[in-house]
Amino acid sequence: MGIPLHGYPAPEGKPVYGSDGRRIIYDENGKPCRTCNTLKNFRMATAKETTGEKTQSSHANKALAASAIAGVSATTDKELAPDGYPKDCPADVEELGRSTWTFLHTVAATYPESATEQQQKEMKAFLETFSKIYPCWFCAKGFRKYIKANEPKVMTQDEFGRWLCDAHNAVNKKLGKPHFDCNLWKKRWKDGWGDGKCD
């Protein structure tokens, strides 16, 4: 039968939407998908966080206590990523997405200016495989659907970079994020902005 378009239904008594308004993605067993949800929504779905905000200091205090028992160093505010996500926790959908897009755009930035037939074949095979093994199964399904409707353009570096930028913009649109001008993809991912801040 396959995976439903919007994921599996929320189990009885579990939230359908997170505190940020996003639909919470559950797997076929009714468990929230860690890599398909934000950490906040994952905690909400697993009843580790209510709809109210928990402070970072509360998380830091718990980490200190747990690490004292385990005898390891704790995650402190200094060990948080810029967005406040603990650096030593499994990736949520936002952390995974940022890292993935950085990787993919950097692959495009180093792709040959004019790819051989073999390189084109390998890149298409990579994208096909990538769309099947991506840790967020819900996201992977969306990427496979995108690839089916928009065949990857891999003849040249510029063509591939723009195709990836368009794919990224399609995801941004779904998430209500701003559209990126794909004419600027090389400045963002390859050459830098020319103002010296990337040199």
Buried (B, 14 or more C-beta within 10 A) or exposed (E): EEEEEEBBEBEEEBBEEBBEEBBBBBBEEEEBBBBBBBBBBBBBBEEEBEEEEEEEEEBBEEBBEEBEEEEEEBBEEEEBEEEEBBEEBEBBBBBBBBEBBEEBBEBBBEBBEEBEEEBBEEBBEBBEEBBEEBBBBBBBBBBBEBBEEEEBBBBBBBBBBBBBBBBBBBBBEEEEEEEBEBEEBBBBBBEEEEEEEEE
